[in-house]
Amino acid sequence: MHRKIEETPEREKMLIRLKELRLERGYSMTQAARKIFSHPDTYNRYEKGIREIPLDSLMLLAKTYDCSLDYLAGVSDRPRKYGR
């Protein structure tokens, strides 16, 4: 059985943003998983906070959702474009 990773305010914000950004772009979990070269079950665990998201996957997510890593990670509330 999987246990959730310890929650922090930033992590909670990141999980909310991850789902919101996916839905805003109209992606299913399977489509989002393909964008970051991941299995849909793994992506599901990322979004539910059951599994840590590796940095390379976070970078691909930021690029896919066209936002900064700071915004995606819940550190910033300014959704700057990816790479700017």
C-alpha positions as CSV (number, residue, x, y, z in Angstrom):
1,M,0.0,0.0,0.0
2,H,1.3,3.5,-0.9
3,R,1.6,6.2,1.7
4,K,1.4,9.9,0.8
5,I,4.6,11.9,1.2
6,E,4.8,14.4,3.9
7,E,2.8,17.5,2.9
8,T,4.0,21.0,3.1
9,P,2.0,24.1,2.0
10,E,4.2,24.3,-1.2
11,R,3.8,20.6,-2.0
12,E,0.0,20.9,-1.5
13,K,0.0,23.9,-3.9
14,M,2.1,22.0,-6.4
15,L,-0.3,19.0,-6.5
16,I,-3.3,21.4,-7.0
17,R,-1.4,23.2,-9.7
18,L,-0.4,20.0,-11.4
19,K,-4.0,18.9,-11.8
20,E,-5.3,22.4,-12.7
21,L,-2.7,22.9,-15.4
22,R,-3.4,19.4,-16.8
23,L,-7.1,20.1,-16.9
24,E,-6.7,23.6,-18.3
25,R,-4.7,22.1,-21.2
26,G,-7.4,19.5,-21.8
27,Y,-5.0,16.5,-21.1
28,S,-6.1,13.2,-19.6
29,M,-3.6,11.7,-17.2
30,T,-2.5,9.3,-19.9
31,Q,-1.8,12.2,-22.3
32,A,0.1,14.1,-19.6
33,A,2.1,11.0,-18.8
34,R,3.1,10.6,-22.4
35,K,4.3,14.2,-22.5
36,I,6.8,13.4,-19.8
37,F,7.7,9.9,-21.0
38,S,6.0,8.3,-18.0
39,H,3.5,5.5,-17.3
40,P,-0.1,6.8,-16.6
41,D,-0.1,5.0,-13.2
42,T,3.2,6.8,-12.3
43,Y,1.7,10.2,-13.3
44,N,-1.4,9.4,-11.3
45,R,0.8,8.8,-8.2
46,Y,2.6,12.1,-8.9
47,E,-0.7,14.0,-9.0
48,K,-2.0,12.4,-5.9
49,G,1.2,13.0,-3.9
50,I,2.0,9.4,-3.4
51,R,5.3,9.5,-5.4
52,E,8.0,12.2,-5.6
53,I,8.4,13.8,-9.0
54,P,11.9,13.6,-10.3
55,L,13.5,16.8,-11.4
56,D,13.7,15.8,-15.1
57,S,9.9,15.1,-15.0
58,L,9.3,18.4,-13.3
59,M,11.2,20.2,-16.0
60,L,9.2,18.4,-18.7
61,L,5.9,19.3,-16.9
62,A,6.9,22.9,-16.7
63,K,7.7,22.9,-20.4
64,T,4.5,21.0,-21.3
65,Y,2.4,23.4,-19.2
66,D,4.4,26.5,-20.2
67,C,5.1,27.7,-16.7
68,S,8.2,28.2,-14.5
69,L,9.4,25.5,-12.2
70,D,8.9,28.0,-9.3
71,Y,5.2,28.3,-10.2
72,L,4.7,24.5,-10.7
73,A,6.5,23.8,-7.4
74,G,4.2,26.2,-5.5
75,V,7.1,28.6,-4.6
76,S,5.8,31.4,-6.7
77,D,2.3,32.6,-7.6
78,R,3.4,34.2,-10.9
79,P,2.9,31.7,-13.7
80,R,5.8,33.0,-15.8
81,K,6.4,31.2,-19.1
82,Y,8.8,28.3,-19.2
83,G,12.4,29.3,-19.5
84,R,11.8,33.0,-18.9
